[in-house]
Amino acid sequence: MSTTPLLSVFIPAFNAAAHIREAVESVLESGFADFELVVVDDGSTDHTAEVVAAIRHPALRLIRQPANRGVGATRRDGIAALRGRYLGLLDADDIAVRGRFERQVAQLEAAGGPDIIGGAIEYFGDVGGVIAFPAADAAIRAGLLFHDLPLANPAVCLKLAPLRAGRIAYAAAAGAEDYALWVDAMIAGLRFANLPEVVTRMRRHGASLTRSAAAAVSEQARLVRRRLAGYLFPQMNDNECAALVNALSVNLGGGQRWIDGACALARAAALAPAVAGIDGARLRELLRRNFLRMLRHAAGNGSIDNEVLEMMTETNAYFERWRMDDGGSLDAEIMALLAAGS
């Protein structure tokens, strides 16, 4: 390994003794030659550090923090210790698929290639299945406003230069550090991509599922989403942006907040085609799906009916036009949901 490797793979670890060896060995056996692997033990109280220290490999470095500071602070501080041109992300309980880094670095090195590249993931453990993400930059950008993010953090490689230059940073956003980084990158004009093949196997067990669910609905995630909404839709005022974020972040059951959220979704759908650098059609489709999810929930508990929707149509031109778009296809779906809920 050179003193300035092409790739730095970074694994933050806290009480990960049960799985850290498998994660480390997946990187060491990945088939990529010019790399370093930096594991930061975040004040573990189990044998995480001892397990890593027992693995002998010239590319492996272990950094031990005396106290637990959380994954966000560990990522922020760990960047300064990395020597590579590119950064590969992996969590302490996940597995890098052989050949992953070679394929991703080749894309990062290519002329006109992306600045950030992910790939498909395969869940294993308590939950199974493969999830592929949109490949193109414009489609990935369109998906960043929503819960189901178009990038999986442990499947990502990215250029380190924007982090070192301060163009993007791991912000102090507890539970939403990764999301904040991708939004920073979008606003900074960095380019995204995803490979179609599986690059990371993500272990899913009780603790990881709980953390993921908490992060998805955290107040910090709402704040990041609010920032992105303002960036995408500067024509929308503060109240509209707040209503949009509520519609995307909270399981609204009915009432005025539900109405405001639905109208904000309609306004965003009207503006979506004109947002620069975004796949407007995909953004509109994702907004549509979110509205139908909201309607399904509200219709199911009887808090929204056709009378309320007709009132919204009569008083909000954006909502009226949205209902009748594409030959009234959204209106047909609305009627079908109301009929099913009655």
C-alpha positions in Angstrom: 0.0 0.0 0.0 1.3 3.5 -0.9 1.4 6.3 1.6 -1.2 8.1 -0.5 -3.6 5.3 -1.5 -6.2 5.8 -4.2 -9.1 4.8 -2.0 -9.7 5.2 1.8 -12.4 2.9 3.1 -13.8 4.1 6.4 -15.7 2.1 9.0 -17.0 3.7 12.2 -17.6 1.1 14.8 -19.3 1.1 18.2 -19.9 -2.1 20.1 -19.6 -4.0 16.9 -17.5 -7.0 18.1 -20.0 -9.5 16.8 -19.8 -8.4 13.1 -16.7 -6.1 12.7 -14.3 -8.9 11.6 -16.7 -9.9 8.7 -17.0 -6.3 7.6 -13.2 -5.7 7.7 -12.4 -8.9 5.9 -14.9 -8.1 3.1 -12.9 -4.9 2.4 -9.5 -6.6 2.7 -10.7 -9.4 0.3 -12.5 -7.1 -2.1 -10.0 -7.4 -4.9 -9.0 -3.7 -4.9 -5.3 -3.1 -4.6 -4.5 0.6 -3.9 -6.4 1.3 -0.7 -6.3 1.8 3.0 -8.9 0.7 5.5 -9.5 3.0 8.5 -11.6 1.7 11.4 -12.5 4.2 14.1 -13.6 2.6 17.3 -16.0 5.0 18.9 -15.4 4.3 22.6 -16.8 0.7 22.4 -17.4 -1.1 25.7 -17.2 -4.5 24.1 -14.2 -6.1 22.3 -14.5 -4.3 19.0 -11.0 -2.7 19.2 -9.4 -6.0 20.2 -11.1 -7.9 17.3 -9.8 -5.3 14.8 -6.4 -5.2 16.3 -6.0 -8.9 15.9 -6.4 -8.6 12.1 -3.0 -8.2 10.6 -2.9 -6.4 7.3 -0.7 -3.5 6.1 -3.7 -1.6 4.7 -5.6 -1.6 8.0 -5.4 1.2 10.6 -7.3 1.2 13.8 -8.1 4.6 15.6 -9.5 4.4 19.1 -11.6 7.1 20.6 -11.6 7.2 24.4 -15.3 7.9 24.7 -18.4 7.4 22.5 -19.2 10.5 20.5 -21.8 9.1 18.1 -21.5 8.2 14.4 -21.8 11.8 13.1 -18.8 13.1 15.1 -16.9 9.9 14.3 -17.4 10.5 10.6 -16.5 14.2 10.8 -13.3 13.5 12.7 -12.4 10.5 10.7 -12.2 12.4 7.5 -9.0 14.2 8.6 -7.3 10.8 9.1 -7.9 9.6 5.6 -5.1 9.8 3.0 -6.9 8.6 -0.2 -8.3 10.5 -3.2 -11.7 8.7 -2.8 -13.7 7.6 0.2 -15.5 4.3 0.5 -18.2 4.0 3.1 -19.2 0.9 5.0 -20.9 0.2 8.3 -19.4 -2.1 10.9 -22.1 -4.8 10.5 -22.2 -4.8 6.6 -20.3 -6.6 3.9 -18.6 -5.1 0.8 -19.3 -7.2 -2.3 -16.1 -8.3 -4.0 -15.3 -6.0 -7.0 -17.4 -3.2 -5.6 -14.5 -0.7 -5.1 -12.9 -1.4 -8.5 -16.2 -0.7 -10.3 -17.0 2.4 -8.3 -13.6 4.0 -8.4 -13.5 3.4 -12.2 -16.6 5.5 -12.5 -15.2 8.2 -10.2 -12.0 8.3 -12.2 -13.8 8.6 -15.6 -13.9 11.9 -17.4 -17.3 13.4 -16.8 -18.0 10.8 -14.2 -19.9 11.3 -10.9 -18.6 12.8 -7.7 -20.7 10.4 -5.6 -21.6 6.8 -6.6 -23.7 4.2 -4.8 -25.2 1.0 -6.0 -27.8 -1.6 -5.2 -27.9 -3.3 -1.8 -28.9 -6.7 -0.6 -30.5 -7.0 2.9 -29.7 -10.1 5.0 -30.4 -11.1 8.5 -33.9 -10.3 9.9 -34.9 -8.8 6.6 -34.0 -10.0 3.1 -34.2 -8.7 -0.5 -32.4 -6.5 -3.0 -33.0 -2.8 -3.5 -31.8 -1.0 -6.6 -31.7 2.8 -6.8 -32.1 5.2 -9.8 -28.9 5.3 -11.8 -29.0 8.8 -13.2 -28.0 12.0 -11.5 -31.3 13.9 -12.2 -33.4 11.0 -10.9 -31.3 10.7 -7.7 -31.7 14.4 -7.1 -35.5 14.1 -7.5 -35.6 11.4 -4.8 -33.7 13.3 -2.1 -36.8 15.1 -0.8 -38.4 11.8 0.3 -37.9 9.2 3.1 -36.9 6.4 0.8 -33.5 8.0 -0.1 -32.0 7.2 -3.5 -28.6 6.4 -2.0 -27.6 3.8 0.6 -24.8 5.2 2.7 -22.8 2.0 3.2 -22.9 1.5 -0.6 -21.4 4.8 -1.5 -17.9 5.9 -2.7 -17.2 9.6 -3.2 -14.5 12.1 -4.0 -12.7 13.3 -0.9 -11.7 16.7 -2.4 -15.1 18.4 -1.7 -15.0 17.2 1.9 -11.4 18.5 2.4 -12.3 21.8 0.7 -15.3 22.3 3.0 -17.8 22.3 0.0 -19.7 19.6 1.9 -19.4 18.3 5.4 -20.9 15.9 7.9 -23.1 18.3 9.8 -24.1 18.0 13.4 -27.5 16.6 12.5 -28.2 13.7 14.9 -29.8 10.9 13.1 -29.6 12.6 9.7 -25.9 13.2 9.1 -25.9 11.2 5.9 -29.0 12.8 4.5 -27.6 16.3 5.3 -24.4 15.4 3.4 -26.3 14.3 0.3 -28.4 17.5 0.4 -25.2 19.6 0.8 -23.7 17.8 -2.2 -26.8 18.5 -4.3 -26.8 22.2 -3.5 -23.0 22.3 -4.1 -23.6 21.0 -7.6 -21.9 17.6 -7.1 -23.0 14.8 -9.4 -24.6 11.5 -8.3 -24.9 8.0 -9.8 -25.8 4.5 -8.8 -24.5 1.2 -10.1 -27.3 -1.3 -11.0 -25.5 -4.3 -9.3 -25.4 -5.1 -5.6 -22.3 -3.5 -4.1 -23.0 -3.9 -0.4 -24.8 -6.5 1.7 -26.5 -4.7 4.6 -27.2 -6.7 7.8 -30.6 -6.0 9.2 -31.3 -6.9 12.8 -33.5 -5.4 15.6 -31.0 -2.7 16.7 -30.3 -1.5 13.1 -34.0 -1.4 12.2 -34.8 0.7 15.2 -32.0 3.1 14.4 -33.2 3.4 10.8 -36.8 4.1 11.8 -35.8 6.7 14.3 -33.5 8.5 11.9 -36.2 8.6 9.2 -38.6 10.6 11.4 -36.1 12.6 13.4 -36.5 16.3 13.8 -33.1 16.8 12.2 -34.3 15.0 9.1 -37.2 17.4 8.9 -34.9 20.3 9.1 -32.7 19.0 6.3 -35.9 18.3 4.2 -37.1 21.9 4.9 -33.8 23.3 3.6 -34.1 21.2 0.5 -37.7 22.1 -0.1 -36.7 25.8 0.0 -33.9 25.2 -2.4 -36.1 23.3 -4.9 -39.1 25.5 -4.7 -38.1 29.1 -4.0 -41.5 30.2 -5.3 -43.2 28.6 -2.3 -43.5 30.7 0.9 -42.5 29.6 4.4 -45.9 28.3 5.3 -46.2 26.3 2.0 -42.7 24.8 2.5 -43.5 23.9 6.1 -46.8 22.2 5.0 -44.9 20.3 2.3 -42.3 19.0 4.8 -45.2 18.0 7.1 -46.8 16.1 4.3 -43.5 14.3 3.6 -42.4 13.7 7.2 -45.5 13.1 9.3 -48.2 10.5 9.0 -51.0 13.1 8.9 -54.4 11.7 9.7 -56.7 14.5 8.6 -57.7 18.0 9.5 -56.3 21.3 8.4 -52.7 20.2 8.4 -53.6 17.4 6.1 -55.4 19.8 3.7 -52.4 22.2 3.8 -50.0 19.4 3.1 -52.0 18.1 0.2 -52.2 21.6 -1.3 -48.5 22.0 -0.9 -47.8 18.7 -2.6 -50.0 20.0 -5.5 -48.0 23.2 -5.7 -44.7 21.4 -5.7 -46.0 19.1 -8.5 -46.9 22.1 -10.6 -43.4 23.5 -10.1 -41.4 20.3 -10.5 -41.0 20.3 -14.3 -39.2 23.7 -14.1 -36.6 22.7 -11.4 -33.2 22.7 -13.0 -31.1 19.5 -12.9 -34.0 17.4 -11.6 -36.0 14.6 -13.3 -39.2 16.5 -13.1 -41.4 13.6 -14.2 -39.9 11.4 -11.4 -40.3 14.2 -8.8 -44.0 14.6 -9.8 -44.5 10.8 -9.6 -43.0 10.7 -6.1 -45.1 13.6 -4.9 -48.2 11.8 -6.3 -47.3 8.6 -4.5 -46.9 10.5 -1.3 -50.3 12.1 -1.7 -52.0 8.8 -2.3 -50.3 7.3 0.8 -51.7 10.3 2.8 -55.1 9.8 1.3 -55.2 6.1 1.9 -54.4 6.7 5.6 -56.9 9.5 6.0 -59.7 7.8 4.1 -59.1 4.7 6.1 -59.8 6.4 9.4 -62.7 8.4 7.9 -61.2 11.9 8.4 -61.1 12.7 4.6 -64.0 12.2 2.2 -65.1 13.4 -1.2 -66.7 16.5 0.2 -63.4 17.7 1.7 -61.6 17.0 -1.6 -64.2 18.8 -3.6 -63.8 21.8 -1.3 -60.0 21.7 -1.8 -60.5 21.5 -5.6 -62.8 24.5 -5.6 -60.5 26.7 -3.4 -57.0 25.6 -4.6 -56.2 25.9 -8.3 -53.0 23.8 -8.0 -54.9 20.9 -6.4 -57.6 21.1 -9.1 -55.1 21.0 -12.0 -53.2 18.2 -10.3 -56.3 16.1 -10.0 -57.1 16.5 -13.7 -53.6 16.0 -15.0 -52.9 13.2 -17.4 -56.5 12.9 -18.4 -57.7 12.7 -14.9 -55.7 9.7 -13.9 -54.9 11.0 -10.4 -58.6 11.8 -9.9 -59.5 8.2 -10.8 -57.0 6.9 -8.2 -58.5 9.3 -5.6 -62.0 8.1 -6.3 -60.9 4.4 -6.1 -59.3 5.0 -2.7 -62.3 6.8 -1.4 -64.6 4.0 -2.6 -62.4 1.4 -1.0 -62.4 3.3 2.3 -66.2 3.8 2.5 
